Amino acid sequence: MAVQSVQRPADVREQALPGFAVAVIREDGLWRCLRLAPEALVDLDAAITELRELRSTGAVIGLLDVDDEFFVLLRPTPGGVALMLSDAVAALDYDVAADVLDLLRVELPSEEDALDAPPWPEGDLAIVADLGLPADELEVLAAEVELYPDEQLATIGRRCGFAAALAEVVSEPR
């Protein structure tokens, strides 16, 4: 499911959060990863724009590990962007997660529904199915409360074939 990006005013951008934002690119059968600007963790439009500027002939996927609380997968498409949020409840506390739900046209969960709720993923669960991780397995992985988002993203990397490139770029000092 592709959605259109919406511009976010520059004066709304918050201070960067802990975590990482990485672009994963596949060209000519090879994977490479690049760090995105820290602003991508708080401004969904910045992440989408930065991914679109890569202009690759192969797959381009954005991975956001936000504050060790949740992850977002982004994949630019000709008609917009495919999005997957690992936990919709994060939208109550994080603007970038709320922006994902907004673009997906999904209502924010109520605080009562969110209280002690297990993680519930929203968006395109088949976002990386063509790369080796089926939608049902991504849904199970996102709901795994024993794993931190960086561990979940590393698992996605292993299943899709870019784990080594991801580990290399994530371990680099900023």
NUKOLZA-236178 format. One line per 4 residues: number of its first residue (from 0); their letters; for each residue x, y, z of C-alpha. Coordinates in nm, 4 decimals, decimal comma, m for minus. Each point is the difference from the previous one (the first is absolute). Layout:
BEGIN
NUM> a> X/Y/Z | ...
REM end
This chain:
BEGIN
0> mavq> 0,0000/0,0000/0,0000 | 0,1599/0,3254/m0,1100 | m0,0791/0,3314/0,1637 | 0,0981/0,3536/m0,0853
4> svqr> 0,2460/0,1988/0,2080 | m0,1052/0,3243/0,1657 | 0,2348/0,2884/0,0720 | 0,0658/0,0749/0,3634
8> padv> 0,0804/0,3614/0,0931 | 0,3670/0,0538/0,0846 | m0,0834/0,1668/0,3318 | m0,1639/m0,3212/0,1310
12> reqa> 0,3153/m0,2113/m0,0170 | 0,1085/m0,1237/0,3394 | 0,3411/m0,0923/0,1280 | 0,1322/m0,3323/m0,1317
16> lpgf> m0,0793/m0,3145/0,1986 | 0,2211/m0,2975/0,0864 | m0,0035/m0,2769/m0,2559 | 0,0998/m0,0169/m0,3631
20> avav> m0,1359/0,0725/m0,3445 | 0,1474/m0,2002/m0,2862 | m0,0660/m0,0278/m0,3722 | 0,0409/m0,3509/m0,1397
24> ired> 0,0643/m0,0108/m0,3742 | 0,0199/m0,2991/m0,2323 | 0,1633/0,0517/m0,3377 | 0,1336/m0,2643/m0,2348
28> glwr> m0,0682/m0,2702/0,2581 | 0,2099/0,1690/0,2702 | m0,1178/0,1671/0,3198 | 0,1447/0,3178/0,1467
32> clrl> m0,1137/0,2107/0,2925 | 0,0304/0,3714/0,0668 | m0,0794/0,1935/0,3139 | m0,2814/0,2519/m0,0343
36> apea> 0,0038/0,3335/0,1797 | m0,0994/m0,0209/0,3695 | m0,2949/0,2250/m0,0866 | m0,1593/m0,3027/m0,1717
40> lvdl> m0,0804/m0,1401/0,3449 | m0,2315/0,2910/0,0816 | m0,1145/0,1210/m0,3424 | m0,1576/m0,2624/m0,2241
44> daai> 0,0029/0,2332/m0,2994 | 0,3769/0,0501/0,0402 | 0,0482/m0,3785/m0,0071 | m0,2213/m0,0395/m0,3076
48> telr> 0,1725/0,2862/m0,1810 | 0,3466/m0,1329/0,0762 | m0,0957/m0,3482/m0,1254 | m0,1495/0,1418/m0,3212
52> elrs> 0,3189/0,1972/m0,0680 | 0,2000/m0,3245/m0,0185 | m0,1523/m0,0758/m0,3430 | 0,0979/m0,3644/m0,0177
56> tgav> m0,1006/m0,2395/m0,2762 | m0,0446/m0,2734/0,2614 | m0,1781/m0,0318/0,3310 | 0,0270/0,2858/0,2510
60> igll> m0,1239/m0,0504/0,3545 | 0,0199/0,2306/0,2985 | 0,0484/m0,1487/0,3454 | m0,0694/0,2177/0,3038
64> dvdd> 0,0789/m0,1214/0,3525 | m0,1599/0,2705/0,2110 | 0,1125/0,0374/0,3608 | 0,0276/m0,3794/0,0478
68> effv> m0,3819/m0,0027/0,0147 | m0,1232/m0,0889/m0,3499 | 0,1059/m0,0181/m0,3632 | m0,1301/0,1329/m0,3287
72> llrp> 0,0563/m0,1452/m0,3455 | m0,0373/0,2348/m0,2987 | 0,0169/m0,0875/m0,3662 | m0,0431/0,2667/m0,2676
76> tpgg> m0,2345/m0,0995/m0,2808 | m0,0934/0,1816/m0,3199 | m0,3341/0,1005/0,1544 | 0,1191/0,0952/0,3486
80> valm> 0,1615/m0,2035/0,2731 | m0,0735/m0,3353/0,1611 | 0,0186/0,0154/0,3804 | 0,0046/m0,2441/0,2885
84> lsda> m0,0008/0,1007/0,3675 | 0,0927/m0,2719/0,2486 | m0,2246/0,1340/0,2772 | m0,2930/0,2377/m0,0516
88> vaal> m0,0028/0,0799/0,3729 | 0,3275/0,1902/m0,0503 | m0,2040/0,2663/m0,1796 | m0,1249/0,1192/0,3387
92> dydv> 0,3535/0,1059/0,0974 | 0,1948/0,0513/m0,3243 | m0,0876/0,2421/m0,2788 | 0,1722/m0,2088/m0,2676
96> aadv> m0,2213/m0,2987/0,0884 | m0,3082/0,2240/0,0002 | 0,1044/0,1270/m0,3437 | 0,0187/m0,3585/m0,1285
100> ldll> m0,3532/m0,0687/0,1236 | m0,1153/0,3285/m0,1495 | 0,1374/m0,0907/m0,3437 | m0,1542/m0,3464/0,0327
104> rvel> m0,3300/0,1641/0,1003 | m0,0141/m0,2079/0,3166 | m0,1492/0,1486/0,3159 | 0,2273/0,0509/0,2980
108> psee> m0,0677/m0,2651/0,2639 | m0,1696/0,1252/0,3132 | 0,2069/0,0067/0,3162 | m0,2416/m0,2494/0,1580
112> dald> 0,0457/m0,2434/m0,2899 | 0,3756/0,0461/0,0170 | 0,0336/m0,0717/0,3701 | 0,1821/m0,3326/0,0325
116> appw> m0,0764/m0,0820/m0,3636 | 0,2459/m0,2190/m0,1871 | 0,1729/0,1690/m0,2938 | m0,2282/0,0270/m0,2972
120> pegd> 0,1548/0,0606/m0,3375 | m0,1689/0,2185/m0,2607 | 0,0611/0,0558/m0,3673 | 0,1311/m0,2138/m0,2818
124> laiv> 0,1118/m0,3234/0,1626 | 0,1043/m0,1301/m0,3431 | 0,2427/0,2916/m0,0437 | 0,3015/m0,2346/m0,0249
128> adlg> m0,1780/m0,3199/m0,1092 | 0,1665/0,0148/m0,3427 | 0,3381/0,0074/0,1751 | m0,0524/m0,3137/0,2094
132> lpad> m0,2090/0,0909/0,3048 | m0,3715/m0,0839/m0,0401 | m0,2655/0,2222/0,1571 | m0,1072/m0,2530/0,2631
136> elev> 0,3582/m0,0441/0,1204 | 0,0568/0,3768/0,0143 | m0,3154/0,0321/0,2093 | 0,1248/m0,2656/0,2447
140> laae> 0,3434/0,1671/0,0147 | m0,1518/0,3428/0,0713 | m0,2051/m0,1463/0,2858 | 0,3034/m0,1624/0,1627
144> vely> 0,0284/0,1900/0,3297 | 0,3239/m0,1729/0,0960 | 0,1905/0,1747/m0,2805 | 0,1085/0,3625/m0,0238
148> pdeq> m0,0675/0,1798/m0,3294 | 0,3663/m0,0213/m0,1050 | m0,0154/m0,3780/0,0481 | m0,3227/m0,0174/m0,1997
152> lati> 0,1563/0,2026/m0,2817 | 0,3105/m0,2230/0,0086 | m0,2299/m0,3020/m0,0392 | m0,1692/0,1667/m0,2971
156> grrc> 0,3478/0,0599/m0,1424 | 0,0938/m0,3661/0,0420 | m0,3195/m0,1193/m0,1685 | 0,0331/0,2442/m0,2906
160> gfaa> 0,3769/m0,0344/m0,0438 | 0,1355/0,3371/0,1136 | 0,0946/m0,0811/0,3612 | 0,3767/0,0457/m0,0470
164> alae> m0,0369/0,3367/m0,1743 | m0,2466/0,1174/0,2667 | 0,2231/m0,1120/0,2886 | 0,2966/0,1799/m0,1555
168> vvse> m0,1766/0,3348/m0,0366 | m0,1764/m0,0168/0,3373 | 0,3241/m0,0759/0,1855 | 0,1795/0,3000/m0,1552
172> pr> 0,0320/0,3015/0,2275 | m0,2030/0,2976/m0,1122
REM end
